[in-house]
């Protein structure tokens, strides 16, 4: 009888083990986004949700519509929902400090995604090299126009990337400014990364008789606003314009000859690295591919800074953008 009982129990234990292993809980990753107003962030959201699912994680995405207080409340919601890791695109790099603090109080690590949260103990930072990005933009335009008036339109001061891109611009332009070859006639931050901001800046400049040879913009949305002002005053196609993100509208502007370049960033790589890191953190493991540290004013934050970014112009669109699915030939 005892022998028979053992024969019954052992298969039952084996089956139970298989069932429990199949029901292993998946990593829950909270993704706090600033907004999805721009094409760039829509791409990030879609790719994040897809990549997390592909890697057997559960994405929980919340969008704050550029409201720092709402983003904090959404962080509390994620904590209540039992997320293992929070991935954060801060609405405000300083106000987001309390999100990091409350997450840590609940033993939840935080990855700062594409925007570095300043002056706190954020765990990791994953982004592109934004100083290098700014250098690429400035180098490209200054080689075409090594002498002339340059306008610099950075993003909002609530986003650390605006400062990093500007630093990249100045790394290239300062020697030319010192020689007297280039004059910076506009150097402004905007309140948001939106076309209206740059449109107003450039419109006021032209209304007051300003002349410009090149415009460096923090992203493609700001570039598109500058282009609207250029068209209004009859300068479109006659002034160099740089943006970044490889938005569809920017690609069309490049084809039309009203935008000189955009910078393509591999969002797929950025998202994949973030989800992989989040899964490791959920297991209590340190991500092994952090290749640098970045000072956020409080600590040296382990980071991944993806460098395979590149300028996109009229001559290399077909090689670099069409194969990636951004723009069909029929849309050119």
C-alpha positions as CSV (number, residue, x, y, z in Angstrom):
1,X,0.0,0.0,0.0
2,X,2.8,2.4,0.9
3,X,4.5,1.6,-2.4
4,X,1.3,2.4,-4.3
5,X,0.9,5.7,-2.4
6,X,4.4,6.8,-3.4
7,X,3.7,6.0,-7.0
8,X,0.7,8.3,-6.8
9,X,2.3,11.1,-4.9
10,X,5.5,11.5,-7.1
11,X,3.7,12.2,-10.4
12,X,1.4,14.6,-8.6
13,X,4.4,16.5,-7.2
14,X,6.0,16.5,-10.7
15,X,2.9,17.9,-12.3
16,X,2.5,20.6,-9.6
17,X,6.1,21.7,-10.1
18,X,5.5,22.1,-13.8
19,X,2.3,24.1,-13.2
20,X,4.0,26.4,-10.7
21,X,7.0,27.0,-12.9
22,X,4.7,27.9,-15.7
23,X,2.9,30.4,-13.5
24,X,6.2,32.2,-12.5
25,X,5.3,35.8,-11.9
26,X,6.4,38.2,-14.7
27,X,8.4,41.4,-14.0
28,X,6.0,44.4,-13.8
29,X,7.7,47.5,-15.2
30,X,6.1,50.8,-14.6
31,X,6.8,53.4,-17.4
32,X,6.2,57.0,-16.4
33,X,6.1,59.2,-19.5
34,X,6.1,63.0,-19.7
35,X,3.8,63.2,-22.7
36,X,3.0,61.6,-26.0
37,X,2.4,64.9,-27.9
38,X,5.3,64.3,-30.3
39,X,5.8,61.5,-32.7
40,X,9.1,60.6,-31.0
41,X,7.4,59.7,-27.7
42,X,4.6,57.8,-29.4
43,X,7.3,55.6,-30.9
44,X,8.9,55.0,-27.4
45,X,5.5,54.1,-25.9
46,X,4.7,51.6,-28.6
47,X,8.2,50.0,-28.6
48,X,8.3,49.8,-24.8
49,X,5.0,48.0,-24.6
50,X,6.0,45.6,-27.4
51,X,9.5,44.9,-26.2
52,X,8.4,44.4,-22.6
53,X,5.8,41.8,-23.7
54,X,8.3,40.1,-26.0
55,X,10.7,39.8,-23.1
56,X,8.0,38.3,-20.9
57,X,7.5,41.4,-18.7
58,X,4.3,43.3,-18.0
59,X,4.4,47.0,-19.0
60,X,2.2,49.5,-17.1
61,X,2.4,52.9,-18.9
62,X,1.2,56.2,-17.5
63,X,1.4,59.5,-19.3
64,X,1.5,62.7,-17.2
65,X,0.7,65.3,-20.0
66,X,3.7,67.4,-18.8
67,X,2.3,67.8,-15.3
68,X,4.9,67.0,-12.6
69,X,2.4,66.7,-9.8
70,X,0.3,64.3,-11.9
71,X,3.4,62.3,-12.6
72,X,4.1,61.9,-8.9
73,X,0.5,60.7,-8.3
74,X,1.0,58.2,-11.1
75,X,4.2,57.0,-9.4
76,X,2.1,56.3,-6.3
77,X,-0.4,54.4,-8.4
78,X,2.4,52.2,-9.8
79,X,3.7,51.5,-6.3
80,X,0.1,50.4,-5.3
81,X,-0.1,48.2,-8.4
82,X,3.1,46.4,-7.2
83,X,5.6,47.2,-10.0
84,X,9.1,45.8,-9.6
85,X,10.9,48.7,-11.3
86,X,9.9,52.2,-12.4
87,X,11.3,53.6,-15.7
88,X,11.0,57.4,-15.6
89,X,10.9,60.1,-18.2
90,X,10.6,63.1,-15.9
91,X,8.3,66.0,-16.6
92,X,10.7,68.1,-14.5
93,X,14.2,66.9,-13.8
94,X,14.2,68.5,-10.3
95,X,10.6,67.9,-9.2
96,X,11.0,64.2,-10.2
97,X,13.3,63.8,-7.2
98,X,10.4,62.9,-4.9
99,X,9.4,60.1,-7.3
100,X,12.8,58.5,-6.9
101,X,12.5,59.0,-3.1
102,X,9.1,57.4,-2.7
103,X,10.1,54.5,-5.0
104,X,13.1,53.8,-2.9
105,X,11.1,54.0,0.3
106,X,9.1,51.1,-1.2
107,X,12.3,49.2,-2.3
108,X,11.6,49.9,-6.0
109,X,14.6,50.8,-8.2
110,X,14.3,53.7,-10.8
111,X,15.8,53.9,-14.2
112,X,16.0,57.4,-15.6
113,X,15.1,57.0,-19.3
114,X,16.5,59.4,-21.9
115,X,16.3,62.3,-19.4
116,X,18.5,62.3,-16.3
117,X,16.8,63.1,-13.0
118,X,19.1,65.5,-11.2
119,X,20.3,65.7,-7.6
120,X,19.1,62.4,-6.3
121,X,20.0,58.7,-5.9
122,X,18.4,57.5,-9.1
123,X,19.7,54.0,-9.8
124,X,20.5,54.0,-13.5
125,X,20.4,56.2,-16.6
126,X,19.8,55.0,-20.1
127,X,20.0,57.5,-23.0
128,X,21.8,58.5,-26.2
129,X,24.9,60.6,-25.9
130,X,23.2,64.0,-26.2
131,X,26.5,66.1,-26.0
132,X,27.7,64.1,-29.0
133,X,24.3,64.6,-30.7
134,X,24.7,68.4,-30.4
135,X,28.2,68.2,-31.7
136,X,27.0,66.3,-34.8
137,X,24.3,69.0,-35.5
138,X,26.7,72.0,-35.1
139,X,29.5,70.3,-37.0
140,X,27.3,69.6,-39.9
141,X,25.9,73.1,-40.2
142,X,29.1,74.9,-39.5
143,X,30.9,73.0,-42.2
144,X,28.3,74.2,-44.7
145,X,28.3,77.7,-43.3
146,X,31.6,78.3,-41.4
147,X,30.9,82.1,-41.4
148,X,27.6,83.7,-40.5
149,X,24.8,84.3,-38.0
150,X,23.6,81.2,-36.0
151,X,20.4,80.9,-34.0
152,X,20.4,78.4,-31.1
153,X,17.0,77.2,-29.9
154,X,17.3,74.8,-27.0
155,X,14.5,72.9,-25.3
156,X,13.1,73.6,-21.8
157,X,15.3,74.0,-18.7
158,X,13.2,71.3,-17.0
159,X,14.9,68.7,-19.3
160,X,18.6,68.1,-18.8
161,X,19.0,67.1,-22.5
162,X,18.4,70.7,-23.5
163,X,21.6,71.7,-21.6
164,X,23.6,68.7,-22.9
165,X,22.7,69.4,-26.6
166,X,23.5,73.1,-26.1
167,X,26.9,72.1,-24.6
168,X,27.6,70.0,-27.7
169,X,26.7,72.9,-30.0
170,X,29.1,75.2,-28.1
171,X,31.9,72.6,-28.1
172,X,31.9,73.0,-31.9
173,X,30.9,76.6,-32.3
174,X,33.0,78.3,-29.6
175,X,36.3,78.3,-31.5
176,X,34.5,79.8,-34.6
177,X,32.8,82.4,-32.4
178,X,36.2,83.3,-30.8
179,X,37.6,83.8,-34.3
180,X,34.7,86.1,-35.2
181,X,33.5,83.8,-38.0
182,X,30.2,82.9,-36.4
183,X,27.9,85.2,-34.5
184,X,25.2,83.8,-32.2
185,X,22.2,86.1,-32.8
186,X,19.7,84.0,-30.8
187,X,20.4,81.7,-27.9
188,X,17.1,80.8,-26.1
189,X,15.5,78.0,-24.2
190,X,11.9,77.2,-24.9
191,X,9.2,76.3,-22.3
192,X,8.2,73.1,-24.1
193,X,9.6,71.0,-27.0
194,X,6.8,72.3,-29.3
195,X,6.8,74.1,-32.7
196,X,4.9,77.1,-31.4
197,X,7.8,78.0,-29.1
198,X,10.4,78.2,-31.9
199,X,8.0,79.8,-34.3
200,X,7.4,82.7,-31.9
201,X,11.1,83.2,-31.3
202,X,12.0,83.3,-35.0
203,X,8.9,85.4,-36.0
204,X,9.9,88.1,-33.5
205,X,13.4,87.9,-34.7
206,X,12.5,88.4,-38.3
207,X,9.9,91.2,-37.5
208,X,12.8,93.1,-35.9
209,X,14.9,92.8,-39.0
210,X,17.1,89.9,-37.9
211,X,19.2,87.9,-40.4
212,X,20.3,84.3,-39.8
213,X,22.2,81.7,-41.8
214,X,21.7,78.6,-39.7
215,X,19.3,77.5,-37.0
216,X,20.2,74.7,-34.5
217,X,17.1,73.3,-32.8
218,X,16.9,70.9,-29.9
219,X,14.5,68.6,-31.7
220,X,12.5,68.2,-34.9
221,X,9.4,69.9,-33.4
222,X,11.3,73.0,-32.7
223,X,12.9,72.8,-36.2
224,X,9.4,72.6,-37.8
225,X,8.3,75.8,-35.9
226,X,11.4,77.6,-37.1
227,X,10.7,76.5,-40.6
228,X,7.1,77.9,-40.4
229,X,8.6,81.3,-39.5
230,X,11.1,81.0,-42.3
231,X,8.3,80.3,-44.8
232,X,6.3,83.2,-43.5
233,X,9.2,85.6,-44.2
234,X,10.3,84.0,-47.5
235,X,13.5,82.4,-46.1
236,X,12.6,78.7,-46.3
237,X,15.2,76.7,-48.2
238,X,17.7,79.5,-47.8
239,X,18.6,79.0,-44.2
240,X,20.3,75.8,-42.7
241,X,18.1,74.1,-40.1
242,X,19.1,71.1,-37.9
243,X,16.8,69.0,-35.6
244,X,16.8,65.6,-34.1
245,X,14.5,62.5,-33.7
246,X,14.0,61.7,-37.4
247,X,10.3,62.5,-37.1
248,X,8.2,61.9,-40.3
249,X,7.6,65.6,-40.8
250,X,11.3,66.3,-40.5
251,X,12.1,63.7,-43.1
252,X,9.5,65.3,-45.4
253,X,11.0,68.8,-44.7
254,X,14.5,67.4,-45.6
255,X,13.1,66.0,-48.9
256,X,11.5,69.4,-49.6
257,X,14.7,71.2,-48.9
258,X,13.5,73.3,-45.9
259,X,15.4,71.3,-43.3
260,X,19.0,70.4,-43.7
261,X,19.5,67.5,-41.3
262,X,17.9,65.6,-38.5
263,X,19.6,63.1,-36.1
264,X,18.4,59.5,-36.2
265,X,18.5,57.8,-32.8
266,X,18.0,54.0,-32.4
267,X,15.0,54.1,-30.1
268,X,14.7,50.3,-30.5
269,X,18.1,49.8,-28.9
270,X,17.3,52.3,-26.2
271,X,14.1,50.6,-25.2
272,X,15.6,47.1,-25.4
273,X,18.5,48.0,-23.1
274,X,16.0,49.6,-20.6
275,X,13.7,46.6,-20.5
276,X,16.6,44.2,-20.1
277,X,18.0,46.3,-17.3
278,X,14.6,46.5,-15.6
279,X,14.3,42.7,-15.7
280,X,17.7,42.2,-14.0
281,X,16.9,44.8,-11.4
282,X,13.7,43.0,-10.5
283,X,15.8,39.9,-9.8
284,X,18.1,41.9,-7.6
285,X,20.9,41.8,-10.2
286,X,22.9,44.8,-11.4
287,X,22.7,45.3,-15.1
288,X,26.0,44.3,-16.6
289,X,26.0,46.5,-19.7
290,X,26.2,49.9,-17.9
291,X,29.3,51.3,-19.7
292,X,29.8,54.7,-18.1
293,X,28.8,56.9,-15.1
294,X,27.1,60.3,-15.3
295,X,27.2,62.9,-12.5
296,X,23.7,64.0,-11.7
297,X,24.8,66.5,-9.0
298,X,24.3,63.9,-6.2
299,X,26.1,60.8,-7.4
300,X,27.8,59.1,-10.3
301,X,24.9,57.3,-11.9
302,X,25.7,54.0,-13.8
303,X,24.6,54.6,-17.4
304,X,24.3,53.4,-20.9
305,X,24.8,56.1,-23.5
306,X,24.1,54.8,-27.0
307,X,26.4,56.4,-29.6
308,X,25.2,54.9,-32.8
309,X,23.3,58.1,-33.8
310,X,23.8,59.7,-37.2
311,X,22.8,62.8,-39.2
312,X,20.2,62.2,-41.9
313,X,20.2,64.4,-45.0
314,X,18.7,64.4,-48.4
315,X,21.5,62.1,-49.7
316,X,21.2,59.3,-47.2
317,X,17.5,59.1,-46.4
318,X,16.9,56.2,-48.7
319,X,19.9,54.2,-47.2
320,X,19.1,54.9,-43.5
321,X,15.4,55.8,-43.1
322,X,13.4,53.9,-45.7
323,X,14.8,50.5,-44.6
324,X,13.9,51.3,-41.0
325,X,10.3,51.8,-42.0
326,X,10.1,55.5,-41.2
327,X,9.0,56.6,-44.7
328,X,7.8,54.7,-47.7
329,X,9.1,55.8,-51.1
330,X,5.6,56.7,-52.1
331,X,5.5,59.2,-49.2
332,X,8.5,61.2,-50.4
